Amino acid sequence: MSVEHVLESIYYEEVMHYSDLTYETLNQWSLIGAWAGCLFSLGWLKVMTWSHYSLIVIGMSSLCIYCISFYFLVHPDIGYYQLVPPLIFRGFGYAILCITFMWALHEVMSFEHFFQALCILNFFHMFGGGNIGAALLARGIGHYMGDGFARYNGYINLVSFSASPFDLAQYMEGMVEGLLAQTVKILYGWVIYGCLAFIALFLLWDRPGRRVKKMPSWTTVGTWTLNSARRIVRLKR
């Protein structure tokens, strides 16, 4: 999930030179996928009560499609609307994974401790997994950019430059953009391998016939909350 905040930002800002307004306008297309993912998860878990492990596979597959699409689309001359379908898949996958993981957390925690467990889960997700993912991607960018400069700087020397002078600044700008696009493409490829590994893991973990625990209605949740509040008041008295 760090791909969105690291690779996409670098690609939009450094390669495509999109403004902040264009960047945010483009991200709004993911809302369509997020709404679709919420409705799909509602039908899968609440109406059909099917296994949430299979739903996790669907969410990861959607993110894998998003990464594969960006892998083939990343280029300095790509069109604006060509990036829309991958972003819809990204929103669809994110919505499914967020809902499904919360649903799975409810299966192993009682309602009284659910929000405490949710806080801990988000802590590991945002401060642990998010930072580790961003650090790995930043390390990969530094490695592949350095490797690219090491491979191509041999074509720039005083002899070749004096033989056929050219605009060195413009050439370097184009080379940096090309290397950044190539680096983003390579890292998307590694993320695809990670998505496929997680998909295989959850497919192996899932068992036929496994169904989700029934979620309580809002009336039941309200009754539990009211009874807990009354019990606390009685204890204080």
ChimeraX attribute file (.defattr): number of C-alpha atoms within 10 A of each C-alpha:
attribute: neighborCount
match mode: 1-to-1
recipient: residues
	/A:1	15
	/A:2	18
	/A:3	17
	/A:4	14
	/A:5	11
	/A:6	17
	/A:7	21
	/A:8	17
	/A:9	15
	/A:10	17
	/A:11	21
	/A:12	16
	/A:13	13
	/A:14	15
	/A:15	22
	/A:16	19
	/A:17	14
	/A:18	16
	/A:19	11
	/A:20	11
	/A:21	9
	/A:22	13
	/A:23	15
	/A:24	11
	/A:25	11
	/A:26	16
	/A:27	16
	/A:28	15
	/A:29	19
	/A:30	22
	/A:31	17
	/A:32	15
	/A:33	24
	/A:34	21
	/A:35	16
	/A:36	19
	/A:37	25
	/A:38	21
	/A:39	14
	/A:40	16
	/A:41	26
	/A:42	16
	/A:43	13
	/A:44	18
	/A:45	21
	/A:46	14
	/A:47	9
	/A:48	12
	/A:49	17
	/A:50	18
	/A:51	20
	/A:52	25
	/A:53	22
	/A:54	20
	/A:55	22
	/A:56	23
	/A:57	23
	/A:58	17
	/A:59	26
	/A:60	25
	/A:61	20
	/A:62	23
	/A:63	27
	/A:64	24
	/A:65	20
	/A:66	23
	/A:67	27
	/A:68	17
	/A:69	18
	/A:70	21
	/A:71	20
	/A:72	11
	/A:73	17
	/A:74	21
	/A:75	19
	/A:76	18
	/A:77	9
	/A:78	11
	/A:79	11
	/A:80	11
	/A:81	8
	/A:82	12
	/A:83	18
	/A:84	16
	/A:85	16
	/A:86	23
	/A:87	27
	/A:88	25
	/A:89	28
	/A:90	29
	/A:91	26
	/A:92	29
	/A:93	29
	/A:94	22
	/A:95	22
	/A:96	28
	/A:97	22
	/A:98	15
	/A:99	19
	/A:100	24
	/A:101	17
	/A:102	14
	/A:103	17
	/A:104	15
	/A:105	16
	/A:106	20
	/A:107	15
	/A:108	11
	/A:109	14
	/A:110	11
	/A:111	15
	/A:112	11
	/A:113	10
	/A:114	16
	/A:115	14
	/A:116	11
	/A:117	18
	/A:118	15
	/A:119	11
	/A:120	11
	/A:121	15
	/A:122	12
	/A:123	13
	/A:124	12
	/A:125	14
	/A:126	13
	/A:127	10
	/A:128	12
	/A:129	15
	/A:130	16
	/A:131	14
	/A:132	14
	/A:133	15
	/A:134	18
	/A:135	14
	/A:136	13
	/A:137	21
	/A:138	14
	/A:139	11
	/A:140	17
	/A:141	22
	/A:142	13
	/A:143	12
	/A:144	18
	/A:145	18
	/A:146	12
	/A:147	13
	/A:148	18
	/A:149	13
	/A:150	10
	/A:151	10
	/A:152	11
	/A:153	9
	/A:154	8
	/A:155	10
	/A:156	11
	/A:157	9
	/A:158	9
	/A:159	10
	/A:160	11
	/A:161	13
	/A:162	9
	/A:163	8
	/A:164	7
	/A:165	10
	/A:166	11
	/A:167	8
	/A:168	11
	/A:169	9
	/A:170	9
	/A:171	10
	/A:172	12
	/A:173	12
	/A:174	14
	/A:175	15
	/A:176	16
	/A:177	18
	/A:178	16
	/A:179	21
	/A:180	24
	/A:181	23
	/A:182	20
	/A:183	23
	/A:184	27
	/A:185	22
	/A:186	16
	/A:187	21
	/A:188	25
	/A:189	17
	/A:190	13
	/A:191	21
	/A:192	20
	/A:193	14
	/A:194	14
	/A:195	20
	/A:196	15
	/A:197	13
	/A:198	16
	/A:199	21
	/A:200	12
	/A:201	12
	/A:202	17
	/A:203	14
	/A:204	10
	/A:205	10
	/A:206	14
	/A:207	12
	/A:208	7
	/A:209	8
	/A:210	13
	/A:211	14
	/A:212	19
	/A:213	17
	/A:214	12
	/A:215	14
	/A:216	10
	/A:217	9
	/A:218	9
	/A:219	9
	/A:220	11
	/A:221	13
	/A:222	12
	/A:223	12
	/A:224	14
	/A:225	14
	/A:226	12
	/A:227	12
	/A:228	13
	/A:229	12
	/A:230	12
	/A:231	12
	/A:232	11
	/A:233	10
	/A:234	9
	/A:235	8
	/A:236	7
	/A:237	6
